[in-house]
Amino acid sequence: MTNIPTTILYYDNLELDVPKLCPHCHKEMIPTIISKSELQTYGQNRVFAILLRCNICSSFYAVEYIYNNPRQNPKQTLVPYTYSPTVDLNVPDNIKKISEDFEEVYIQSETAYQLDLKQIAGMGYRKSVEILVKDFLIYKDPDNSEKILKLTLNSAISKIENKKLENLARMCAYLGNDQTHPIKLHPSKDIDDLRNFTENLVLLIAFEINYLDGTQSILSN
């Protein structure tokens, strides 16, 4: 909770610099102090926490303070907290190996989705699909990497030899395009379908890489 608006409130004769940006609804307000914990000692610090309630969405959240009492002049220092979702997509190692950029964009997209920023998340999933498809083609044909990177997503998908994989990538592209335009061509599908298709695309490409590696290292001998 660094670099955010704060306000001074008083509780138990303590002056508290209280964050007024709700970590749940992300709106600015003056929260209500519900309760305070007992003073605890951790290492060289004495700390306590207060429970706050947002006056807009009514959600609860906690903040922590380091307590100092030099000569009976108490001072509290706000401890920075970050309320953000933990995103663990379990991207297969072989996908990470061929496409580092994909993993980064994919995780950012999922983070936006978990924060309910679904308008942004949809565009992110669309970008991650294009990165993954092109990096997969480059993995198979590294000599033409520059040409592949300049292809449109539709043209790149057309170069995928596995028909099931091609169709899945194309479904991701279609739904991803719907997330970037005001009029949807597939109104019966939404970002959750795009998210599921993208996850399946990742798994199918990971399988395809394993299969190709196996045929080259085992069956070719």
C-alpha positions as CSV (number, residue, x, y, z in Angstrom):
1,M,0.0,0.0,0.0
2,T,2.8,2.4,-0.8
3,N,2.4,5.6,-2.8
4,I,-1.4,5.7,-2.2
5,P,-3.6,8.3,-0.5
6,T,-3.8,8.0,3.3
7,T,-5.7,9.8,6.0
8,I,-5.0,10.3,9.7
9,L,-7.4,8.5,12.1
10,Y,-7.2,8.0,15.9
11,Y,-7.7,4.8,17.7
12,D,-6.7,3.7,21.2
13,N,-5.0,7.1,21.7
14,L,-2.8,6.3,18.6
15,E,-2.4,8.4,15.6
16,L,-2.7,6.1,12.5
17,D,-1.8,6.9,9.0
18,V,-4.6,4.8,7.4
19,P,-4.7,3.9,3.6
20,K,-8.0,5.1,2.0
21,L,-7.7,3.1,-1.2
22,C,-9.7,-0.1,-0.8
23,P,-7.7,-3.2,-2.0
24,H,-10.9,-4.9,-3.0
25,C,-12.9,-2.3,-5.0
26,H,-9.9,0.0,-5.6
27,K,-11.9,3.1,-4.8
28,E,-10.7,5.9,-2.5
29,M,-12.7,6.5,0.7
30,I,-12.1,7.0,4.4
31,P,-12.4,3.5,6.0
32,T,-13.9,2.5,9.3
33,I,-11.5,1.1,12.0
34,I,-13.1,-2.1,13.3
35,S,-10.5,-3.4,15.8
36,K,-6.8,-3.5,16.7
37,S,-4.7,-6.5,17.5
38,E,-2.4,-6.9,20.5
39,L,1.1,-5.6,20.2
40,Q,3.4,-8.4,19.0
41,T,7.2,-8.6,18.9
42,Y,8.9,-9.9,15.8
43,G,12.7,-9.7,15.8
44,Q,13.6,-6.1,16.7
45,N,10.2,-4.8,15.7
46,R,7.0,-4.4,17.7
47,V,4.0,-4.5,15.4
48,F,0.3,-4.5,15.5
49,A,-2.5,-4.6,12.9
50,I,-5.9,-3.0,12.5
51,L,-8.9,-4.3,10.8
52,L,-10.6,-1.8,8.4
53,R,-13.8,-1.8,6.5
54,C,-14.4,-0.1,3.2
55,N,-17.2,2.4,3.3
56,I,-18.0,1.8,-0.4
57,C,-18.0,-2.0,-0.9
58,S,-18.1,-3.0,2.8
59,S,-15.2,-5.4,2.4
60,F,-12.7,-5.9,5.3
61,Y,-9.0,-5.6,5.0
62,A,-6.0,-5.4,7.4
63,V,-3.1,-3.1,7.7
64,E,0.0,-3.5,9.8
65,Y,2.1,-1.0,11.7
66,I,5.6,-0.9,13.3
67,Y,5.2,0.5,16.7
68,N,7.8,2.9,18.2
69,N,7.5,4.5,21.6
70,P,10.5,6.8,22.1
71,R,10.1,8.5,25.5
72,Q,6.3,8.0,25.6
73,N,5.8,9.7,22.2
74,P,4.3,6.8,20.2
75,K,4.9,6.7,16.5
76,Q,3.4,4.2,14.0
77,T,5.0,3.3,10.6
78,L,2.6,1.8,8.0
79,V,3.9,-1.5,6.6
80,P,3.4,-1.8,2.8
81,Y,1.0,-4.6,1.9
82,T,0.2,-5.8,-1.5
83,Y,-3.2,-7.4,-2.1
84,S,-3.0,-9.2,-5.3
85,P,-4.0,-12.7,-6.5
86,T,-1.5,-15.5,-6.6
87,V,-1.3,-16.7,-10.2
88,D,0.2,-20.2,-10.8
89,L,-0.6,-21.4,-14.3
90,N,1.7,-24.3,-14.3
91,V,3.1,-23.5,-17.7
92,P,4.9,-26.6,-19.0
93,D,8.7,-26.4,-19.0
94,N,9.0,-27.0,-22.7
95,I,6.7,-24.1,-23.3
96,K,8.8,-21.9,-21.1
97,K,11.9,-23.0,-23.0
98,I,10.6,-22.0,-26.4
99,S,8.6,-18.9,-25.4
100,E,9.6,-16.8,-22.4
101,D,7.5,-13.9,-23.7
102,F,4.4,-16.0,-23.8
103,E,4.7,-17.0,-20.2
104,E,5.0,-13.4,-19.1
105,V,2.0,-12.1,-21.1
106,Y,-0.1,-15.2,-20.1
107,I,0.5,-14.6,-16.4
108,Q,-0.2,-10.9,-16.7
109,S,-3.5,-11.7,-18.5
110,E,-4.5,-14.2,-15.9
111,T,-3.6,-11.7,-13.2
112,A,-5.9,-9.1,-14.8
113,Y,-8.7,-11.8,-15.0
114,Q,-8.3,-12.6,-11.3
115,L,-8.6,-8.9,-10.5
116,D,-11.8,-8.8,-12.6
117,L,-10.2,-6.6,-15.3
118,K,-11.7,-8.8,-17.9
119,Q,-11.7,-6.2,-20.7
120,I,-8.0,-6.0,-20.5
121,A,-7.4,-9.7,-19.8
122,G,-9.1,-10.7,-23.1
123,M,-6.7,-8.6,-25.1
124,G,-3.8,-10.1,-23.2
125,Y,-4.9,-13.7,-23.8
126,R,-5.2,-12.8,-27.5
127,K,-1.6,-11.4,-27.5
128,S,-0.3,-14.5,-25.6
129,V,-1.8,-16.8,-28.2
130,E,-0.1,-15.0,-31.1
131,I,3.2,-15.1,-29.3
132,L,2.9,-18.8,-28.5
133,V,1.8,-19.8,-32.0
134,K,4.7,-17.9,-33.7
135,D,7.3,-19.2,-31.2
136,F,6.0,-22.7,-31.8
137,L,6.5,-22.3,-35.5
138,I,10.0,-20.8,-34.9
139,Y,10.8,-23.8,-32.7
140,K,10.0,-26.1,-35.7
141,D,11.6,-23.8,-38.3
142,P,14.2,-21.6,-36.7
143,D,15.8,-20.6,-40.0
144,N,12.6,-18.6,-40.9
145,S,12.1,-16.9,-37.6
146,E,12.0,-13.3,-39.0
147,K,9.4,-14.3,-41.7
148,I,7.3,-16.0,-39.1
149,L,7.3,-13.0,-36.7
150,K,6.0,-10.8,-39.5
151,L,3.0,-13.0,-40.3
152,T,-0.5,-12.1,-39.2
153,L,-1.8,-14.5,-36.6
154,N,-4.2,-16.0,-39.1
155,S,-1.4,-16.7,-41.6
156,A,0.7,-18.1,-38.8
157,I,-2.0,-20.5,-37.7
158,S,-2.4,-21.7,-41.3
159,K,1.2,-23.0,-41.1
160,I,0.4,-25.4,-38.2
161,E,0.5,-28.9,-39.6
162,N,-1.5,-30.6,-36.9
163,K,-5.1,-30.0,-37.8
164,K,-6.5,-30.3,-34.3
165,L,-3.9,-27.9,-33.0
166,E,-4.6,-25.5,-35.9
167,N,-8.4,-25.5,-35.2
168,L,-7.8,-24.9,-31.5
169,A,-5.5,-22.0,-32.2
170,R,-8.0,-20.5,-34.7
171,M,-10.8,-20.7,-32.1
172,C,-8.5,-18.9,-29.7
173,A,-7.8,-16.2,-32.3
174,Y,-11.5,-15.7,-33.1
175,L,-12.5,-15.4,-29.5
176,G,-9.5,-13.2,-28.8
177,N,-10.5,-10.9,-31.7
178,D,-13.9,-10.6,-30.1
179,Q,-12.2,-9.3,-27.0
180,T,-10.6,-6.5,-28.9
181,H,-13.6,-5.2,-31.0
182,P,-16.8,-3.6,-29.8
183,I,-19.0,-6.0,-31.8
184,K,-18.6,-9.7,-31.2
185,L,-18.8,-12.2,-34.0
186,H,-19.3,-15.1,-31.5
187,P,-21.7,-13.6,-28.9
188,S,-22.5,-17.0,-27.3
189,K,-18.8,-17.3,-26.2
190,D,-17.1,-15.1,-23.7
191,I,-13.7,-14.6,-22.0
192,D,-14.1,-17.7,-20.0
193,D,-14.2,-19.7,-23.2
194,L,-11.2,-17.9,-24.5
195,R,-9.4,-18.6,-21.2
196,N,-10.2,-22.3,-21.4
197,F,-9.3,-22.7,-25.1
198,T,-6.0,-20.9,-24.4
199,E,-5.2,-23.3,-21.5
200,N,-5.9,-26.2,-23.8
201,L,-3.8,-24.7,-26.6
202,V,-0.9,-24.5,-24.2
203,L,-1.3,-28.2,-23.2
204,L,-1.7,-29.4,-26.8
205,I,1.4,-27.5,-28.0
206,A,3.4,-28.9,-25.0
207,F,2.3,-32.4,-26.0
208,E,3.2,-31.7,-29.7
209,I,6.7,-30.5,-28.6
210,N,7.2,-33.7,-26.5
211,Y,5.9,-35.8,-29.4
212,L,8.3,-34.2,-31.9
213,D,11.3,-34.5,-29.5
214,G,10.4,-38.2,-29.0
215,T,10.2,-39.0,-32.6
216,Q,13.5,-37.3,-33.3
217,S,15.4,-38.8,-30.4
218,I,13.8,-42.2,-30.2
219,L,12.0,-43.3,-33.3
220,S,14.6,-41.9,-35.7
221,N,17.3,-44.3,-34.4
